[in-house]
Amino acid sequence: MITRYHRGPASDYDRWAQLTNDPSWSYKSLLPLFKKSEHFQDLTAPTSDESDYITPHPSNTYHGRNGEWKVSYATYFHRISSYFIRAAEAVGLKYNPDFNGETTLGVGRIQTFVDARDRARSSAEKAFLNAEVRARANLSVITGATCLSVTIEDGRCTGAVVMYKGREVRVKASRQVIVSCGAFDSPRILAASQIPLPGIGKNLQDHLGVNVSFKIPETFDKSVLTLDYHNSFFSRYYQLFRYLWTKKGPAASNLGEAVAFHRSQLQNILAKDPSSGPEGPHIEVIAVPLLTHHHESQQYAKPRHRHDFDWSRFEFTGRYITLIPLLLTPLSRGELRFKADGMEIDPNYLDDDRDLDILVEGVKFVRKIAREGYPKVGLEGLVEQLPGEQVRTDEGLRSFVRDSAETYYHPVGTCKVRFLSPIRISGEG
């Protein structure tokens, strides 16, 4: 499971406040709300598999402990992940004890929204819609329904039309309607409602990542394992049983256990900086303790999505590390096109060449960590598997990125509209 609790840099919020001329978007204004919903669970006595790089009591300045949403470090932490943190430090990154604290930049262990009691995801439903809340007289929760459109009367949004159990149901609002259905469904609903705002469906942005994998040499400490080691039938089911029974072990891993955030050094990027300023990262590097490619995860993944990738090249129960440079500040913009029979999604990835520049820089950076950083902390001889040592030129790396980059499922931006009034629907945007 991948469950990461990360708010992003404070400068992002301050930039939104400036762009909207609305101080309520500033980090200073929003931090109390983050803290209000957060229930950070301090680990007073961490067990051996979760003790590395934990900040036991993060500052009350940035964290809340009385909210509904459980946040903790309560996931398995592979020993190999601690090597990544030290290797990144060895090539110049600063250790960051709390990515939700003073700064986002640096390298460290990511916090998660995992409940420390049951080692399971503290989802929005689990956190905010418990049995007591669902029993409230002023709340109704409907599942298995599809919102077709919102209803507009005299320029005001007054409700919604929902398809539920095979029939259309009209829901009337007494105060307000909130459309919060993601970057694809929200603009679909607004377009179906014939709201004439030009930003609907435009400005699509997404995070792209590319997997760079390395094999750990046989000469390295045999007690340091990765998830690939558990590919065998017996080990796989043993670790699953261990997790279900004890909530411990590799099956409790967050996968992206250690990460690094850093800024590009390319002049063509810094000249017209797409980030929110000196504290805004351009690249995130996610360290994963296994061989992974194109979200197929491991070699036994089913169904297969990329049949052009030959898993037989790799050892089934070997030891691998995958370092994933992730583009955080895309300059390319896609769009959604609405048709009578559905919706066409055009992400327009890498349309702006600078996005490709940043990802190539990211691949070079993780190669630097592998070739210079890991040896300094005792892990020598990593063998690059993807893209492989034969890919040496910038053009080769650009081709690799174009062939291998994939979404990390963070689409945003498709409801970029500005209402002149908080209630009335206007044709201006």
FINU-503165 format. One line per 3 residues: number of its first residue (from 1); their letters; for each residue x negated, y, z negated of N, C-alpha, C. Coordinates in steps of 0.05 Angstrom, whole numbers, plus 5000, padded with zeros to 4 digits. Each point is the difference from the previous one (the first is absolute). Example, Ala and Ser with C-alpha at 12.3 -4.5 7.8 and 13.67 -1.06 7.14 Angstrom:
BEGIN
1> AS> 4736 4886 4844 5018 5024 5000 4982 5024 5000  5007 5021 5014 4984 5024 4999 5015 5022 4986
END
This chain:
BEGIN
1> MIT> 4983 4976 5000 5017 5024 5000 4982 5025 5000  5009 5021 5014 4985 5025 5000 5018 5021 4987  4992 5009 4977 5016 5019 4985 4982 5022 4989
4> RYH> 4998 5022 5013 4981 5021 4992 5015 5025 4992  4991 5011 4977 5012 5025 4991 4980 5022 5004  5005 5016 5021 4981 5021 5007 5016 5024 5010
7> RGP> 4997 5023 4987 5016 5023 5008 4988 5017 5022  4973 4997 5004 4987 5017 5020 4989 5025 4987  4984 5015 5014 4986 5023 4989 5020 5023 4993
10> ASD> 4994 5014 4979 5017 5023 4992 5002 5021 5022  4979 5002 5016 5000 5021 5021 5020 4995 5021  5008 4974 5004 5022 4994 5019 5026 5014 4992
13> YDR> 5007 4998 4975 5024 5012 4990 4999 5031 5001  4977 5010 4994 4996 5029 5000 5002 5011 5029  4991 4984 5019 5003 5009 5028 5029 4999 5008
16> WAQ> 5015 4980 4992 5029 5000 5006 5014 5024 4988  4992 5007 4976 5012 5024 4987 4995 5025 5017  4975 5001 5010 4993 5024 5017 5015 5000 5026
19> LTN> 5001 4976 5013 5013 4999 5026 5030 5005 4999  5013 4992 4978 5029 5004 4997 5007 5025 4985  4979 5014 4990 5004 5023 4983 5019 4994 4977
22> DPS> 4995 4976 4989 5017 4990 4978 4982 4989 4978  4996 5014 4978 4982 4991 4979 5008 4975 4986  5025 4991 5004 5008 4975 4987 4987 4975 5012
25> WSY> 4987 5003 5023 4985 4978 5012 4971 4999 4990  4991 5019 4984 4973 5000 4991 4994 4977 4981  4975 4993 4998 4992 4978 4982 5007 5007 4971
28> KSL> 4996 5025 4993 5006 5009 4972 5030 4996 4994  5017 5004 5020 5029 4997 4996 5008 4971 5000  4987 4983 5016 5008 4972 5003 4987 4981 4980
31> LPL> 4977 5008 4989 4987 4982 4981 5017 4992 4976  5015 5019 4988 5018 4992 4978 5021 4979 5009  5009 5001 5025 5019 4980 5009 4987 4973 5004
34> FKK> 4975 5000 5011 4985 4975 5002 4998 4987 4972  4992 5016 4981 4996 4990 4973 5026 4991 4987  5021 5013 5006 5026 4994 4988 5009 4972 5009
37> SEH> 4995 4992 5025 5009 4974 5009 4980 4977 4994  4975 5008 4992 4979 4980 4997 4999 4989 4972  4996 4973 4998 4995 4987 4975 4973 4986 5002
40> FQD> 4979 5015 4995 4973 4987 5003 4996 4981 4976  4992 4976 5007 4997 4979 4979 4970 4997 4994  4991 5010 4978 4972 4998 4992 4994 4971 4993
43> LTA> 4977 4991 5011 4991 4972 4994 4980 5002 4977  5009 4994 4976 4982 5003 4977 4981 4977 4998  5007 4976 5010 4983 4977 4998 5000 4985 5026
46> PTS> 4988 5010 5021 5000 4987 5026 4987 4973 4999  5010 4981 5016 4987 4974 5001 4977 5002 5020  4985 4978 5002 4976 5001 5016 5004 5006 5029
49> DES> 5024 4992 5011 5005 5004 5029 5011 5027 5006  5001 5018 4981 5011 5027 5006 4984 5022 4986  4976 4994 4990 4986 5019 4983 4982 5019 5015
52> DYI> 4993 4994 5024 4981 5017 5015 5014 5026 5009  4986 5022 4995 5007 5026 5011 5029 5009 4993  5008 4994 4976 5025 5009 4989 4995 5025 4983
55> TPH> 5017 5020 5003 5001 5023 4982 5022 4994 4980  4994 4990 4976 5021 4990 4982 5022 5020 4994  4992 5025 4996 5020 5020 4992 4997 5025 5018
58> PSN> 5011 4999 5024 4998 5024 5018 5012 5025 4986  4990 5023 5008 5008 5025 4987 5030 5005 5001  5010 5009 4977 5028 5009 4999 5006 5024 5018
61> TYH> 4979 5013 5008 5003 5023 5018 5013 4992 5026  4992 4975 5009 5009 4991 5026 5019 4976 4999  5004 4988 4977 5016 4976 4999 5021 5001 4978
64> GRN> 5023 4988 5006 5022 4998 4981 5002 4972 4989  5011 4997 4977 5003 4974 4987 5028 4994 4990  5019 5016 5008 5027 4996 4990 5020 4997 5023
67> GEW> 4991 4999 5025 5018 4998 5022 5009 4971 5006  5014 4997 5022 5011 4974 5008 4980 4983 5017  4984 5014 5016 4983 4986 5019 4974 4990 4987
70> KVS> 4997 4974 4998 4977 4988 4987 4975 5002 5019  4979 5012 4989 4975 5003 5014 4977 4989 4983  4982 4985 5012 4979 4987 4984 4977 4991 5017
73> YAT> 4980 4988 4988 4979 4986 5014 5004 4969 4999  5025 4992 4994 5005 4972 4994 5001 4982 5024  4978 4998 5014 4997 4980 5022 4973 4987 4998
76> YFH> 4998 4977 5012 4974 4986 5000 4979 5017 5015  4976 5001 4991 4979 5016 5012 4976 4981 5006  4996 4994 5026 4978 4983 5008 4973 5013 4993
79> RIS> 4981 4983 4991 4974 5011 4995 4987 5013 5024  5007 4989 5024 4989 5011 5025 5009 5029 5004  5023 5007 4990 5010 5027 5003 4983 5020 4984
82> SYF> 4989 4991 4977 4983 5018 4985 4974 5005 5015  4991 4981 5017 4976 5005 5016 5005 5022 5021  5025 5001 5010 5006 5022 5019 4998 5027 4987
85> IRA> 5010 5003 4976 4999 5025 4986 4971 5009 4996  4983 4981 4991 4972 5007 4995 4985 5005 5026  5007 4985 5021 4987 5004 5026 5007 5027 5012
88> AEA> 5025 5008 4997 5008 5027 5010 4986 5022 4984  4997 4996 4974 4985 5019 4984 4971 5001 5010  4989 4978 5007 4972 4998 5008 4995 5016 5026
91> VGL> 5021 5005 5016 4995 5015 5025 5011 5029 4997  5006 5008 4975 5005 5028 4995 5028 5008 4991  5019 4981 4999 5027 5007 4991 5000 5002 4969
94> KYN> 5016 5018 4989 5002 5003 4972 5021 4982 4988  4994 4987 4978 5020 4983 4987 5024 5017 4990  5024 4992 5006 5024 5014 4992 5016 4982 4981
97> PDF> 5002 5007 4974 5014 4983 4981 5030 5002 5002  5010 5020 5014 5030 5003 5002 5007 5015 5025  5009 4986 5020 5007 5013 5026 5025 5018 4997
100> NGE> 5015 4997 4979 5022 5018 4994 4994 5021 4980  4974 5005 4996 4990 5020 4981 4991 5026 5014  4976 5008 4993 4989 5026 5010 4996 5000 5030
103> TTL> 4992 4978 5011 4994 5000 5029 5007 4972 5012  5005 5000 5026 5004 4975 5014 4974 4989 5011  4980 5017 5004 4976 4992 5013 4983 4981 4983
106> GVG> 4985 4982 5013 4983 4982 4985 5008 4971 5004  4988 4983 4984 5005 4971 5002 5007 4989 4972  5018 4981 5000 5008 4988 4974 5022 4980 5004
109> RIQ> 5012 4993 4978 5022 4980 4999 5027 5014 5002  5017 4990 5016 5026 5013 5005 5020 4992 4978  5017 5018 4992 5022 4994 4982 5023 4988 5016
112> TFV> 5017 4985 4986 5022 4986 5013 5026 5005 4986  5023 4996 5014 5025 5000 4986 5008 4971 4995  4984 4987 4983 5004 4973 4991 5006 5001 4970
115> DAR> 5021 4987 4992 5008 4999 4972 4980 4982 4985  4986 5010 4980 4980 4984 4986 5012 4977 4985  5026 5001 4994 5012 4979 4984 5004 4975 5017
118> DRA> 5011 5003 5024 5006 4976 5016 4983 4998 5026  4981 5018 5003 4982 5000 5023 5015 4999 5026  5022 5014 5002 5016 5002 5024 5004 5029 5007
121> RSS> 5006 5004 5026 5004 5027 5010 5022 5015 4985  4994 5024 4992 5020 5018 4988 5012 5016 5022  5019 4988 5014 5012 5012 5023 5018 5023 4991
124> AEK> 5009 5016 5020 5019 5021 4993 5026 4989 4988  5009 4978 5011 5024 4987 4990 4996 4991 4971  4978 4986 4995 4995 4989 4974 4996 5023 4979
127> AFL> 4987 5021 5009 4994 5022 4982 5024 5017 4993  5015 5007 5021 5021 5020 4996 5029 4989 5001  5003 4975 5008 5027 4989 5002 5003 4975 4984
130> NAE> 4993 5002 4975 5003 4976 4982 5030 4996 4994  5006 4979 4985 5028 4992 4995 5015 5023 4986  4987 5013 4982 5013 5022 4985 5008 5023 5018
133> VRA> 4981 5006 5019 5006 5022 5018 5022 4992 5019  4999 4976 5011 5020 4991 5019 5028 4998 4988  5002 4999 4973 5025 4998 4987 5013 5028 4996
136> RAN> 4987 5021 5007 5011 5026 4996 5025 5005 5018  5019 5013 4988 5026 5004 5014 4996 5018 5025  4980 5018 4999 4997 5019 5022 4980 4990 5022
139> LSV> 4994 4974 5000 4981 4989 5020 5012 4976 5013  4999 4999 5027 5007 4976 5015 4977 4994 5019  4992 4975 5000 4978 4992 5018 5011 4980 5020
142> ITG> 4996 5006 5026 5009 4982 5021 4976 4990 5015  4998 4974 5004 4978 4988 5016 5012 4987 5025  4983 4996 5019 5009 4988 5025 5017 5018 5017
145> ATC> 4996 5027 4996 5015 5019 5015 4982 5016 5018  5010 5011 5022 4985 5016 5019 5013 5027 5003  4985 5021 4995 5011 5027 5004 5000 5006 5030
148> LSV> 5023 5007 5011 5003 5006 5028 4995 5030 5005  5010 5017 4983 4997 5029 5003 5008 5014 4975  4994 5025 4998 5012 5017 4980 5022 5016 5012
151> TIE> 5019 5009 4984 5022 5016 5011 4996 5030 4995  5005 5016 5020 4997 5028 4999 5027 5014 5003  5007 5017 4982 5025 5015 5001 4994 5029 4995
154> DGR> 5006 5017 5020 4996 5029 4997 4971 5006 4993  4981 4986 5012 4972 5005 4996 4989 4989 4974  5016 4984 4985 4991 4989 4975 5001 4970 5002
157> CTG> 4979 4987 4987 4999 4971 4999 5018 4991 4977  5021 4984 5006 5020 4994 4979 5001 4970 4993  4985 4983 5014 5001 4972 4994 4985 4984 5021
160> AVV> 5008 4974 5002 4986 4982 5019 5019 4979 5010  4993 4989 5023 5014 4977 5011 4982 4976 4998  5010 4979 4987 4984 4976 4994 5013 4975 5012
163> MYK> 4984 4983 5012 5010 4974 5009 4995 4980 4977  5022 4990 4990 4999 4982 4976 5019 4977 5004  4989 4976 5000 5016 4975 5003 5017 5001 5026
166> GRE> 4987 5010 5021 5013 4999 5026 5020 5022 5006  5002 5020 4982 5019 5022 5006 4987 5026 4992  5010 5021 5012 4990 5027 4994 5013 5011 4975
169> VRV> 4984 5010 4982 5010 5011 4975 4990 5029 4998  5019 5018 4994 4993 5029 4998 4997 5006 4970  4976 5011 4993 4994 5007 4973 5000 5030 4997
172> KAS> 5015 5011 4981 5003 5029 4996 4982 5009 4977  4985 5022 5005 4983 5011 4979 5014 5023 4985  4997 5000 4974 5011 5022 4985 4981 5023 4997
175> RQV> 4973 4994 5002 4980 5021 4996 4980 5001 5024  4986 4978 5004 4979 5001 5021 4995 4973 5011  4987 4999 5024 4992 4976 5013 4970 5000 5004
178> IVS> 4987 4979 4992 4971 4997 5003 4995 4978 5021  4986 5007 5021 4992 4981 5020 4971 4992 4995  4996 4976 4990 4973 4991 4993 4996 4971 5010
181> CGA> 4998 4998 5026 4999 4973 5012 4975 4995 5016  4979 5014 4994 4975 4995 5013 4996 5016 5026  4976 4997 5011 4992 5016 5023 5013 4992 5026
184> FDS> 5013 4977 5000 5014 4991 5025 5031 5002 4997  5010 4991 4977 5029 4999 4998 5012 5028 4993  4985 5016 4985 5011 5027 4994 5004 5017 5025
187> PRI> 4981 5002 5018 5005 5015 5025 5021 4987 5017  5002 4973 5000 5021 4987 5015 5028 5009 4990  5003 5001 4974 5026 5008 4988 5006 5029 5007
190> LAA> 4980 5017 4998 5004 5029 5006 5006 5004 5030  4986 4985 5017 5006 5002 5029 5028 4990 5006  5008 4977 4987 5027 4989 5005 5022 5019 4990
193> SQI> 4992 5017 4981 5019 5020 4988 5001 5025 5017  4985 5001 5022 4999 5023 5019 4993 5026 4986  4980 4998 4983 4989 5024 4986 4978 5011 5019
196> PLP> 5004 5024 5011 4982 5010 5021 4975 5014 4990  4983 4985 4986 4975 5011 4990 4977 4988 5016  4983 5017 5012 4980 4990 5019 4978 4982 4988
199> GIG> 4997 5001 4974 4979 4983 4988 5007 4971 4995  5025 4994 5004 5009 4972 4994 4988 4981 5021  4986 4980 4990 4987 4980 5017 4973 5008 5010
202> KNL> 4992 5024 4996 4973 5010 5009 4980 4997 4977  4975 5006 5006 4979 5003 4980 4993 4974 4985  5005 4977 5013 4994 4974 4987 4970 4997 4996
205> QDH> 4993 4994 4975 4972 4995 4992 4998 4974 4985  4976 4987 5002 4997 4975 4986 4971 4995 4994  4995 4983 4980 4973 4993 4993 4991 4976 5016
208> LGV> 4977 5002 5013 4988 4978 5015 4976 4989 4984  4997 4974 5000 4977 4988 4988 4987 4980 5019  4974 4995 4995 4986 4980 5016 4983 4983 4982
211> NVS> 5001 4973 5004 4987 4981 4982 4972 4994 5008  4981 5004 4982 4972 4994 5005 4992 4979 4979  4994 4975 5009 4997 4978 4982 4971 4990 4999
214> FKI> 4993 4989 4977 4972 4991 4995 5001 4973 4985  4982 4982 5007 4998 4975 4986 4978 5002 4979  5006 4989 4976 4981 5000 4978 4981 4976 5004
217> PET> 4974 5005 4999 4981 4978 5005 5001 4978 4979  4993 4975 5009 5001 4977 4982 4981 5003 4976  4979 5017 5003 4980 5003 4979 5011 5017 4977
220> FDK> 5022 5014 5004 5010 5017 4979 5015 4984 4978  4999 5010 4976 5012 4988 4976 5026 4984 5007  4999 4974 4997 5023 4983 5007 5025 5004 4983
223> SVL> 4996 5013 4976 5023 5004 4983 5017 5024 5008  4990 5016 5018 5015 5023 5010 5017 4991 5024  5026 4998 4997 5017 4989 5020 5017 5022 5013
226> TLD> 5011 4994 5023 5020 5018 5013 5025 4984 5005  5021 5013 5009 5025 4986 5004 4998 4977 5021  4982 5003 5019 4997 4979 5020 4993 4973 4988
229> YHN> 4986 5001 4977 4992 4975 4987 5024 4983 4992  5023 5014 4997 5024 4986 4991 5018 4992 5024  4989 4999 5024 5016 4992 5023 5008 4971 5000
232> SFF> 4986 4983 4986 5006 4972 5000 5028 4995 4988  5012 4978 5008 5028 4994 4992 5001 4999 4969  4982 4985 4987 5001 4997 4971 4996 5027 4986
235> SRY> 4979 5014 5008 4994 5025 4986 5022 5021 5003  5011 5001 5024 5022 5019 5006 5023 4996 4981  5009 4976 4997 5023 4994 4984 4994 5001 4970
238> YQL> 4975 4993 4993 4992 5002 4972 5000 5029 4991  4989 5018 5017 5000 5028 4992 5028 5012 4999  5018 4991 5018 5027 5009 4999 5013 4991 4974
241> FRY> 4997 4975 4993 5011 4989 4975 4988 5015 4976  4974 5006 5001 4987 5014 4978 5012 5028 4997  5006 5013 5022 5012 5027 4998 5028 4998 4989
244> LWT> 5016 4981 5010 5028 4998 4991 5001 4992 4970  4980 4985 4991 5001 4991 4972 4987 5020 4981  4977 5012 5009 4985 5018 4981 4999 5029 5009
247> KKG> 5009 5006 5025 4998 5026 5011 4971 5010 5003  4982 4981 5003 4972 5006 5003 4988 4986 5024  4975 5007 5006 4986 4986 5021 5001 5015 5027
250> PAA> 4986 4990 5020 4998 5014 5026 5027 5006 5013  5021 4984 4995 5026 5005 5012 5012 5026 4990  4989 5010 4978 5010 5026 4989 4985 5023 5012
253> SNL> 4982 4995 5019 4984 5021 5012 5017 5021 5014  4991 5025 4999 5013 5022 5014 4989 5002 5029  4981 4982 5007 4987 4999 5026 4982 5025 5004
256> GEA> 5012 5024 5003 4984 5024 5003 4992 5010 4973  4982 4986 4986 4995 5005 4972 4982 5024 4995  4981 5004 5017 4982 5023 4997 5001 5016 5026
259> VAF> 4999 5027 4997 5002 5017 5023 4980 5023 4998  4996 5014 5022 4984 5024 5001 5014 5021 5017  4999 5024 4991 5011 5023 5016 4977 5019 5005
262> HRS> 4997 5008 5025 4979 5019 5006 5007 5017 5024  4985 5021 5003 5004 5020 5021 4982 4995 5024  5010 5005 5024 4984 4998 5024 4977 5020 4999
265> QLQ> 4978 4992 5013 4977 5018 5003 4998 5010 5029  5019 4994 5017 5000 5008 5028 5007 5029 5003  4984 5015 5014 5005 5029 5003 5026 5006 5015
268> NIL> 5006 4984 5020 5025 5005 5015 5025 4995 4983  4997 4985 4979 5022 4995 4981 5001 5023 4980  4978 5007 4989 4999 5021 4979 5006 5027 5011
271> AKD> 4994 5004 5026 5005 5026 5013 5029 5008 4999  5018 4980 5004 5028 5005 4998 5011 4977 4983  4995 5003 4974 5004 4979 4980 5030 4991 4999
274> PSS> 5006 4975 5006 5028 4991 4998 5008 4993 4971  4981 5000 4982 5007 4994 4972 5009 5025 4986  5006 4998 4974 5009 5024 4985 4978 5015 4987
277> GPE> 4975 4995 5008 4978 5016 4989 4978 4983 4988  4981 5011 4986 4977 4986 4990 5005 4976 4982  5024 4998 4988 5007 4977 4984 5017 4980 5015
280> GPH> 5004 5005 5026 5017 4982 5016 4983 4980 5015  5003 4974 4996 4985 4980 5015 5011 4996 5028  4982 4993 5019 5008 4992 5027 5001 4970 5003
283> IEV> 4985 4986 4984 4997 4971 5003 5004 4986 4973  5015 4979 4999 5000 4982 4977 4988 4973 5009  4983 4989 4983 4989 4973 5005 5012 4981 4980
286> IAV> 5014 4980 5009 5012 4980 4982 4983 4975 5001  4991 4990 4977 4984 4976 4998 5018 4977 4993  5000 4979 5018 5018 4977 4996 4982 4975 4997
289> PLL> 5005 4984 4980 4983 4976 4995 5008 4976 5017  5002 5003 5026 5005 4978 5018 4996 5009 5029  5000 4980 5018 4999 5006 5028 5028 5006 5010
292> THH> 5005 5022 5012 5027 5007 5010 4997 5014 5027  5021 4996 5016 5000 5011 5027 5028 5005 5009  5007 5024 5007 5026 5007 5012 5023 4991 4983
295> HES> 4998 5005 4974 5022 4993 4981 5008 4971 5000  4984 4983 5014 5005 4972 4998 4988 4988 4975  4987 5017 4984 4990 4993 4974 4978 4978 5003
298> QQY> 5008 4976 4997 4980 4978 5000 5005 4981 5023  4983 4980 5002 5000 4982 5023 5025 4983 5003  5014 4995 4978 5024 4983 5001 5025 5016 5003
301> AKP> 4998 5026 5005 5024 5017 5001 5019 4991 5023  5025 5000 4993 5021 4993 5020 5023 5020 4996  5013 5009 5022 4993 4994 5027 4976 5015 5010
304> RHR> 4987 4991 5021 4978 5014 5012 5010 5023 5017  4987 5023 4996 5007 5024 5016 4979 5006 5021  4975 4994 4994 4979 5005 5018 4987 4974 5009
307> HDF> 5010 4988 5021 4990 4975 5009 4973 5003 5014  4992 5025 5006 4974 5004 5013 4977 4999 4980  5006 4997 4974 4979 4999 4980 4995 4971 4992
310> DWS> 4975 4992 5001 4992 4972 4996 4990 4996 4971  5018 4990 4983 4993 4996 4972 4980 4977 4997  4997 4983 5020 4982 4977 4997 4971 5009 4999
313> RFE> 4995 5025 5006 4972 5010 4999 4991 5003 4971  5019 4999 4981 4993 5006 4972 5004 4976 4982  4985 5000 4979 5001 4978 4980 5026 5002 4984
316> FTG> 5015 4978 4999 5027 5001 4988 4999 5007 4970  4981 4989 4986 4998 5006 4971 4974 5014 4994  4992 5018 5018 4976 5016 4996 5004 5023 4981
319> RYI> 4981 5018 4999 5002 5023 4983 4996 5025 5018  5020 5017 5001 5000 5023 5018 5009 5025 4985  4991 5023 5010 5009 5026 4991 5010 5015 5025
322> TLI> 5022 5014 4997 5010 5017 5022 5002 5029 4989  4986 5018 5014 5001 5028 4993 5016 5014 5022  5021 5015 4992 5019 5011 5019 5000 5031 4999
325> PLL> 4987 5013 5019 5002 5029 5002 5029 5007 5009  5012 5018 4986 5027 5008 5005 5001 5030 5006  5013 5007 5023 5002 5028 5008 5023 5013 4984
328> LTP> 4992 5020 4984 5019 5013 4982 5012 5025 5011  4987 5013 5020 5009 5026 5009 5003 4999 5031  5019 4985 5010 5003 4997 5029 5007 5027 5013
331> LSR> 4987 5005 5023 5007 5024 5015 5019 4993 5023  5002 4974 5007 5018 4991 5021 5029 5001 4989  5019 5006 5018 5028 5002 4992 5016 4983 5019
334> GEL> 5017 4983 4989 5019 4984 5016 5028 5011 4998  5019 4985 5010 5028 5009 4998 5019 4976 5003  5024 5005 4992 5022 4981 5003 5018 5010 5022
337> RFK> 5008 4982 5018 5019 5008 5021 5026 4984 4996  5021 5014 4997 5026 4988 4994 5015 4994 5026  5011 4976 5002 5014 4991 5024 5027 4989 4992
340> ADG> 5017 4996 5019 5027 4990 4994 4999 4972 4988  4979 4984 5008 4999 4973 4991 4979 4996 4978  4990 5022 4988 4980 4997 4979 4980 5023 4999
343> MEI> 4977 4994 4990 4979 5020 4995 4973 4989 5010  4985 5017 5014 4974 4993 5009 4979 5014 4983  4981 4985 4989 4979 5011 4983 4974 5002 5015
346> DPN> 4990 5024 5003 4975 5004 5014 4980 5012 4980  4983 4984 4987 4982 5011 4980 4978 5017 5012  4993 4996 5026 4980 5017 5013 4973 4999 4986
349> YLD> 4993 4977 4989 4975 4997 4985 4976 5009 5017  4981 5013 4987 4974 5008 5011 5003 5017 5025  5022 5014 5003 5003 5019 5022 4980 5023 4997
352> DDR> 4996 5009 4976 4979 5020 4995 4974 4986 4995  4980 5006 5016 4975 4986 4999 4986 5003 4973  5007 5020 4985 4987 5004 4974 5008 4978 4980
355> DLD> 5023 4989 5003 5008 4977 4983 4981 4977 5005  4993 4995 5025 4982 4979 5007 4972 5006 4989  4992 5025 5001 4974 5008 4989 4998 4993 4970
358> ILV> 5022 5006 4985 5000 4995 4971 4999 4971 4994  5015 4983 5015 4999 4972 4995 4973 4987 5007  4988 5009 5022 4973 4991 5007 4981 5007 4977
361> EGV> 5002 5025 4990 4983 5009 4978 5005 4981 4976  5026 4993 4996 5006 4982 4977 4987 4972 5003  5000 4989 5025 4987 4975 5004 4970 5002 4994
364> KFV> 4987 5022 5010 4972 5004 4994 4994 5002 4970  5019 5013 4986 4997 5004 4971 5001 4973 4985  5019 4982 5007 5001 4975 4986 4976 4982 5008
367> RKI> 4990 5003 5024 4975 4986 5008 4977 5010 4983  5000 5025 4994 4978 5011 4982 5002 4988 4972  5025 4998 4990 5004 4988 4974 4990 4971 5000
370> ARE> 5007 4985 5022 4992 4972 5001 4970 4997 5003  4987 5017 5016 4972 4996 5007 4981 5013 4979  5009 5022 4987 4983 5014 4981 5010 4998 4972
373> GYP> 5026 5002 4996 5011 5001 4973 5000 4973 4986  5011 4979 5012 5002 4974 4987 4972 4989 4993  4980 5002 5017 4974 4990 4992 4989 5014 4975
376> KVG> 5006 5025 4996 4990 5015 4977 5013 4990 4974  5023 4986 5002 5013 4990 4976 4999 4969 4998  4982 4988 5016 4995 4972 4997 5013 4981 5020
379> LEG> 5015 5011 5019 5013 4983 5020 4988 5006 5028  4980 4984 5006 4985 5004 5026 5009 4980 5020  4997 5007 5025 5004 4981 5022 5029 4997 5009
382> LVE> 5017 5020 4996 5027 4998 5010 4999 4998 5031  5016 4982 5011 5000 4996 5029 5026 5011 5011  4997 5020 5018 5024 5012 5011 5014 4981 5019
385> QLP> 5027 4997 4995 5016 4982 5017 5017 5016 5020  5011 5022 4991 5016 5017 5017 4992 5029 4996  4993 5015 5021 4999 4991 5028 4976 4983 5007
388> GEQ> 4980 4998 4983 4976 4985 5006 4976 5017 5007  4977 4989 4994 4975 5016 5004 4996 5007 5030  5012 4986 5018 4996 5005 5029 5013 5026 5008
391> VRT> 5019 5011 4984 5013 5026 5006 4983 5022 4987  4984 5013 5016 4981 5019 4989 5004 5029 5009  5011 5003 5024 5002 5028 5011 5026 5013 4991
394> DEG> 5001 5026 5001 5024 5015 4994 5023 4992 5018  4994 4995 5025 5021 4992 5018 5011 4972 4993  4982 4983 4992 5009 4974 4991 5018 5001 4975
397> LRS> 4992 5018 4982 5016 5003 4975 5027 5013 5007  5000 5018 5019 5026 5013 5007 5018 4979 5013  4989 4982 5016 5016 4979 5012 5010 4981 4979
400> FVR> 4984 4993 4980 5008 4983 4978 5023 5012 4985  4998 5026 4993 5021 5014 4985 5026 5000 5016  4998 5006 5026 5024 5001 5017 5014 4972 5001
403> DSA> 4984 4979 5001 5011 4973 5002 5011 4990 4973  4988 5009 4978 5005 4988 4974 5016 5016 4980  5001 5027 5004 5014 5016 4980 5030 4993 4999
406> ETY> 5011 5002 4976 5028 4993 4997 5013 5017 4978  5026 5001 5000 5014 5016 4980 4997 4989 4972  5000 5018 4981 5001 4992 4972 5027 5008 4988
409> YHP> 5019 5003 5017 5029 5003 4993 5005 5024 4982  4989 5023 5008 5005 5024 4986 5011 5022 5019  5020 4995 5015 5010 5020 5019 5014 5023 4985
412> VGT> 4995 5025 5010 5012 5024 4987 5005 5020 5022  5013 5022 4993 5001 5024 5016 5024 5003 5018  5017 4980 5003 5020 5001 5021 5025 5016 4993
415> CKV> 5001 5011 4976 5022 5018 4993 4989 5028 4993  4982 5009 5016 4988 5026 4996 5019 5022 5008  5018 5007 4981 5020 5020 5005 4999 5021 4977
418> RFL> 5011 5023 5006 5001 5020 4979 5028 5012 5000  5014 4996 4978 5027 5011 4997 4999 5028 4989  5015 5018 5012 5001 5027 4990 5015 5002 4974
421> SPI> 5017 4980 4995 5015 4999 4975 4998 4971 4990  5001 4996 4974 4998 4973 4989 5024 4983 5006  5022 5012 5010 5025 4985 5004 5008 5001 5030
424> RIS> 5002 5023 5011 5011 5003 5027 4981 4988 5021  5012 4988 5020 4985 4989 5023 4997 5022 5020  4975 5006 5008 4994 5020 5019 4987 4988 5025
427> GEG> 5003 5013 5022 4987 4991 5025 4972 5009 5002  4990 5015 4981 4973 5010 5001 4982 4981 4984  4975 4996 5009 4982 4983 4984 4972 5005 5008
END
